[in-house]
Amino acid sequence: MKIIILGAGRVGESVAESLLSEQNDITIIDQDPERVRLLQERLDLRCVVGNGIQPSVLREAGAKDADMVIACAASDESNLVICKVAHDIFNVPSTIARLRSPEFKEGDELLGKNGFAVDHVICPEESVTRHIHQLISYPEALQVLEFAEGRAALIAMRAVYGGPLVGHTIGEFRERFPHAEMRVVALYRLDTEMEATRQTRILAGDEVFVLADVQKIRYVLGAIHNIDKPVQRLMIAGGGKVGLRLARSLVGQCAVKIIEQDKKRCEYLASQLPSDMLVLHGDGADEDLLLEENVGQMDLFLALTNDDEDNIMSSMLAKRLGAGRVMALINRRAYADMMQGSAIDIAISPAQTVIGELLTHLRRGDVVAVHSLRRGAAEALEGIARGDVKTSKLVGRRVEQIKLPQGARIGAIVRGEGRSAEVLMPHHDTLIKVDDRVIIFIPNKRLVREVEKLFQVGATFFG
C-alpha cells in the first residue's frame, strides 16, 4: 500500500517503521527538517518537509495516488484538517487521525464524509490506559490481548522458579491441569523462539504465550503461577494525560497515590479525582518521598511521566525499595527493549500499543483484529472464515489441510456469537465452519501477507 504519514514524532516514526517491515510504500511529512533528515538516514522511506495541511505539500508527498493517510501531528486540529483535505481534494480512500480529545469518537457524524472525513481514530493515551488496565486486572501477565469481541485472550507470562510450569513439558502441564484448557502458541527463551510442542520443556525465565477462553484466564494464570493476588495498592509517578486517565478508571477498585512534580497540575488532579485518591507534590525519583509514602507496601508502581529516563530511574528505585511489581512508560524503542524484564517488570511502549489498531485497518480479507507482539517482531491475527468450500481456503477444511506459512499456527477458533460463543482449542482434525473466527499466531511479520490470503474469498463468492 502507498501510505502517507503526517508527523515524524515518536508515534509517527514507530508506525512508519512497523509498516515498512511489511513492504509498504511510506512517505512522511514533517515541518522539522532535522527530524526528517535523521529519520531518512535510519529508514528506507521518502520524506517531505512542510505543513501537511497545505494541498501543495500533500500533492508533493503523492496524495493523488495514496491508499491511506495517517495523521499523527501534534495537534488534533491539524490532524482533522489534513484528513479533510486528503479526502476532499485528493480522494484518498482511507484516513486515520490521532485525536487526543475525548470529544471526537469514531463513527460520530462530525467525523463522517460530510464532516472531517476521518475513517478511523487512534488515541495513544487511551490505548496505553486500556493496556495498563488489563495488566492490573491480570497482575502476573506481561501482555493481555483480547480477540473475538472479548471471548478469547492471548496472555504472555514469564515462567518463574517454583512455578508449576518450570521443569515440565507442555504436555505434562496439560495432564496435571486438565481444566486449564489453553493452547501454548509460542515460547521464547533468551529472545529466541522455541518450538512449542507437547514435548517442549519449560525453563525458568521462558516467555510463554497462551491462548484461552477469557472466562478461564484466571484459572490458567493461577495454575501457572500458583497465586492470584489482586492489585490493591498502587502508586503512579506522573499525573499527565495517561496518569489521570488511569486514575479515573481505577476509582473504587484500589487505593491509589499519585506523585506529580508540577504544583498546578497537582491542584488540577485533586479537583478531578475523588478525595480518597492521594495527590502528592514531588519527584517520583525522590527516595525519601517514596520511603515516606511506603512504596515498599505497593502491589504496583507505575512511572508514567513524559521523560523516559525519569521513568526508568523511579521504577528501578521503587523496585529496590520493595514495590511488588513496577512498570515504566518508555517511548524510545531501544530503551524499552533493554529494560523489559530487568529490574523493570514491564516496559510499556505507547507507540506499540496503537500499532495493532492501525494494522487492523491495513489487513486484507476479513481480518477483524491484529495485535503486535514482542515489540513488533511477531503478530497475532484474527479473521473470519467466509465463503464456502469452493471459494474459501478455510471453510470446510480440517486444520491439517490448511496451508499455513512455516512457523504460523492456529491458536484458537471462536464459534458462534455473543455469550453463547464457544472457544475451541483446535486439533489436527478440527473442521473450520463458515463464520468461525480463527486466531493465528505469526512469528515473523514477513509471513503476514500469506496468512491474509487465507481470509480472502474467491471471485465466485457473493455473500
KEMARPA-273503 format. One line per 5 residues: for each residue x, y, z of C-alpha. Coordinates in steps of 0.1 Angstrom, whole numbers, plus 5000, padded with zeros to 4 digits. Example, Ala and Ser with C-alpha at 12.3 -4.5 7.8 and 13.67 -1.06 7.14 Angstrom:
5123 4955 5078; 5137 4989 5071
END
This chain:
5000 5000 5000; 5010 5036 4994; 5007 5054 5028; 5014 5090 5038; 5021 5096 5075
5018 5132 5088; 5042 5138 5117; 5076 5123 5124; 5073 5122 5162; 5076 5090 5182
5042 5077 5172; 5047 5085 5135; 5082 5071 5135; 5071 5038 5151; 5042 5035 5128
5064 5041 5098; 5090 5015 5110; 5063 4989 5115; 5046 4994 5082; 5079 4995 5063
5087 4960 5076; 5057 4948 5055; 5069 4963 5023; 5045 4993 5022; 5055 5024 5003
5058 5051 5030; 5061 5089 5028; 5064 5110 5059; 5056 5147 5061; 5070 5169 5089
5079 5205 5093; 5112 5199 5112; 5140 5194 5086; 5164 5180 5111; 5139 5154 5124
5132 5144 5088; 5169 5141 5079; 5175 5118 5109; 5145 5097 5101; 5155 5093 5064
5190 5083 5074; 5177 5055 5095; 5147 5042 5075; 5142 5035 5038; 5113 5059 5031
5105 5091 5013; 5103 5123 5033; 5087 5157 5026; 5094 5188 5046; 5064 5211 5050
5030 5216 5065; 5007 5187 5057; 4976 5209 5058; 4987 5226 5026; 4974 5208 4994
5007 5215 4977; 5026 5196 5003; 5002 5167 5002; 5005 5167 4964; 5043 5166 4966
5040 5136 4990; 5019 5117 4964; 4985 5121 4979; 4969 5118 4944; 4979 5081 4944
4979 5073 4981; 4958 5045 4995; 4958 5059 5031; 4967 5090 5051; 4977 5086 5088
4977 5119 5106; 4999 5118 5137; 5007 5155 5140; 5010 5171 5175; 4976 5188 5174
4941 5174 5169; 4932 5204 5148; 4960 5197 5123; 4951 5160 5120; 4914 5168 5114
4921 5193 5087; 4947 5170 5070; 4921 5142 5067; 4896 5166 5053; 4920 5179 5027
4932 5144 5018; 4896 5132 5012; 4881 5162 4995; 4909 5173 4972; 4928 5140 4966
4901 5114 4971; 4924 5093 4994; 4903 5061 5001; 4912 5058 5038; 4921 5083 5065
4932 5078 5101; 4937 5106 5127; 4954 5107 5160; 4930 5126 5183; 4937 5132 5220
4903 5149 5227; 4876 5125 5241; 4851 5148 5223; 4858 5130 5190; 4847 5094 5188
4850 5071 5158; 4816 5070 5140; 4805 5104 5151; 4787 5124 5124; 4812 5152 5127
4840 5128 5116; 4819 5114 5087; 4825 5120 5050; 4804 5152 5052; 4824 5164 5082
4862 5160 5087; 4863 5127 5067; 4881 5107 5094; 4875 5070 5088; 4893 5058 5120
4905 5074 5152; 4936 5064 5173; 4944 5078 5207; 4977 5065 5221; 4969 5078 5256
4936 5059 5256; 4953 5028 5242; 4980 5029 5268; 4955 5033 5296; 4935 5004 5284
4967 4983 5281; 4977 4991 5317; 4943 4984 5330; 4944 4949 5315; 4978 4943 5332
4963 4955 5365; 4934 4931 5361; 4958 4902 5354; 4989 4911 5376; 5010 4881 5366
5007 4888 5329; 5033 4906 5307; 5007 4913 5280; 4969 4908 5277; 4953 4908 5242
4916 4902 5235; 4900 4886 5205; 4865 4877 5193; 4850 4907 5210; 4864 4897 5243
4856 4860 5242; 4893 4848 5239; 4925 4862 5252; 4962 4858 5244; 4983 4863 5275
5021 4865 5277; 5037 4854 5310; 5071 4845 5324; 5077 4811 5339; 5091 4816 5374
5112 4794 5397; 5089 4772 5418; 5060 4776 5394; 5041 4745 5381; 5053 4751 5346
5090 4750 5352; 5108 4717 5347; 5077 4702 5330; 5068 4697 5294; 5037 4714 5279
5021 4680 5276; 5027 4672 5313; 5012 4706 5323; 4980 4698 5304; 4978 4665 5322
4983 4680 5356; 4957 4708 5350; 4931 4693 5326; 4906 4720 5334; 4931 4748 5324
4921 4744 5287; 4945 4765 5268; 4969 4765 5239; 5006 4775 5241; 5011 4792 5208
5046 4805 5213; 5076 4802 5237; 5106 4824 5238; 5139 4816 5256; 5165 4843 5258
5147 4862 5230; 5148 4831 5207; 5116 4814 5196; 5115 4778 5207; 5092 4751 5192
5061 4748 5214; 5051 4711 5212; 5038 4687 5239; 5075 4676 5244; 5089 4711 5249
5101 4715 5285; 5096 4749 5302; 5125 4766 5319; 5125 4794 5344; 5126 4828 5326
5108 4815 5295; 5083 4838 5280; 5051 4818 5273; 5022 4830 5251; 4989 4812 5260
4955 4814 5243; 4924 4806 5263; 4888 4814 5269; 4885 4847 5288; 4863 4831 5314
4891 4806 5322; 4921 4830 5321; 4922 4834 5359; 4922 4797 5364; 4950 4793 5338
4971 4821 5354; 4965 4805 5389; 4976 4771 5376; 5008 4786 5361; 5018 4809 5390
5000 4793 5420; 4990 4829 5430; 4962 4852 5421; 4968 4883 5442; 4948 4913 5430
4964 4948 5429; 4951 4966 5460; 4977 4994 5465; 4991 5013 5435; 5014 5043 5432
5016 5064 5400; 5046 5087 5393; 5033 5113 5368; 4999 5129 5367; 4998 5137 5329
4971 5126 5305; 4978 5089 5309; 4982 5091 5347; 4949 5110 5351; 4930 5086 5327
4943 5056 5346; 4935 5070 5380; 4899 5078 5369; 4895 5042 5356; 4906 5028 5389
4881 5047 5411; 4866 5023 5436; 4889 4994 5426; 4921 5000 5446; 4940 5026 5468
4959 5050 5445; 4986 5075 5452; 4998 5099 5425; 5031 5118 5426; 5034 5149 5403
5062 5175 5401; 5041 5204 5388; 5022 5221 5416; 4994 5235 5393; 4989 5201 5378
4986 5186 5413; 4958 5211 5421; 4941 5201 5389; 4944 5164 5396; 4930 5169 5431
4900 5187 5416; 4894 5159 5391; 4898 5129 5414; 4879 5117 5445; 4892 5127 5479
4904 5092 5488; 4930 5093 5460; 4961 5110 5474; 4978 5135 5451; 5014 5143 5462
5036 5172 5450; 5071 5158 5445; 5095 5138 5424; 5088 5102 5417; 5126 5095 5419
5129 5111 5454; 5140 5082 5476; 5129 5099 5508; 5094 5107 5494; 5090 5071 5482
5100 5057 5516; 5078 5082 5534; 5048 5071 5513; 5056 5034 5519; 5064 5024 5483
5076 4990 5496; 5040 4982 5505; 5027 4989 5470; 5015 4960 5449; 5023 4980 5418
5044 5011 5410; 5038 5029 5376; 5061 5055 5362; 5041 5075 5336; 5059 5108 5331
5069 5122 5297; 5106 5115 5304; 5120 5081 5297; 5150 5085 5319; 5129 5097 5349
5105 5067 5344; 5134 5042 5343; 5151 5057 5374; 5120 5060 5395; 5108 5024 5386
5142 5009 5394; 5143 5028 5427; 5108 5017 5436; 5117 4981 5429; 5148 4984 5451
5127 4998 5478; 5104 4968 5478; 5075 4976 5454; 5058 4943 5443; 5058 4950 5405
5070 4980 5386; 5060 4993 5351; 5075 5022 5332; 5063 5041 5302; 5092 5042 5278
5089 5059 5244; 5123 5050 5229; 5123 5016 5215; 5159 5009 5223; 5153 5017 5259
5122 4996 5261; 5139 4966 5246; 5168 4970 5270; 5147 4974 5302; 5120 4948 5296
5123 4920 5321; 5152 4937 5340; 5145 4954 5374; 5116 4968 5355; 5089 4941 5351
5071 4957 5321; 5083 4984 5298; 5052 5000 5281; 5057 5015 5246; 5029 5040 5237
5036 5036 5200; 5034 4998 5201; 5001 4998 5219; 4985 5016 5189; 5003 4996 5161
4977 4968 5163; 4948 4992 5159; 4964 5006 5128; 4973 4972 5114; 4937 4961 5116
4928 4988 5091; 4956 4977 5067; 4949 4940 5067; 4933 4924 5036; 4905 4899 5037
4881 4895 5066; 4907 4904 5093; 4890 4919 5123; 4917 4922 5149; 4955 4924 5149
4979 4926 5178; 5016 4933 5177; 5037 4910 5199; 5072 4912 5213; 5075 4949 5204
5065 4944 5168; 5085 4913 5159; 5055 4889 5158; 5018 4892 5154; 4985 4876 5164
4957 4880 5139; 4920 4872 5140; 4900 4867 5108; 4865 4854 5099; 4862 4824 5077
4838 4834 5048; 4825 4817 5017; 4822 4780 5011; 4843 4750 5002; 4847 4762 4966
4856 4799 4974; 4874 4798 5007; 4908 4784 5017; 4894 4777 5052; 4857 4768 5052
4851 4731 5051; 4887 4722 5057; 4904 4704 5086; 4932 4723 5104; 4957 4698 5090
4946 4707 5054; 4952 4744 5058; 4984 4756 5041; 4999 4779 5067; 5034 4795 5061
5062 4779 5081; 5060 4788 5118; 5025 4802 5117; 4999 4783 5137; 4962 4783 5145
4958 4790 5183; 4920 4791 5187; 4887 4791 5169; 4857 4810 5183; 4824 4796 5170
4791 4814 5175; 4782 4849 5186; 4778 4867 5219; 4777 4849 5253; 4769 4816 5236
4801 4817 5215; 4824 4787 5221; 4862 4789 5223; 4878 4758 5207; 4914 4747 5211
4917 4731 5176; 4933 4697 5169; 4946 4685 5135; 4911 4672 5125; 4890 4702 5137
4868 4713 5108; 4865 4750 5102; 4830 4763 5095; 4816 4794 5079; 4818 4825 5102
4843 4809 5125; 4867 4834 5140; 4902 4820 5135; 4931 4833 5156; 4965 4827 5141
5000 4833 5157; 5025 4847 5132; 5062 4846 5144; 5075 4868 5117; 5057 4898 5101
5071 4888 5067; 5046 4860 5067; 5015 4883 5072; 5006 4886 5036; 5004 4848 5031
4981 4845 5062; 4959 4873 5050; 4952 4854 5018; 4936 4826 5037; 4907 4850 5046
4901 4863 5011; 4873 4845 4993; 4873 4836 4956; 4856 4858 4930; 4826 4834 4928
4816 4842 4964; 4789 4870 4966; 4780 4867 5003
END
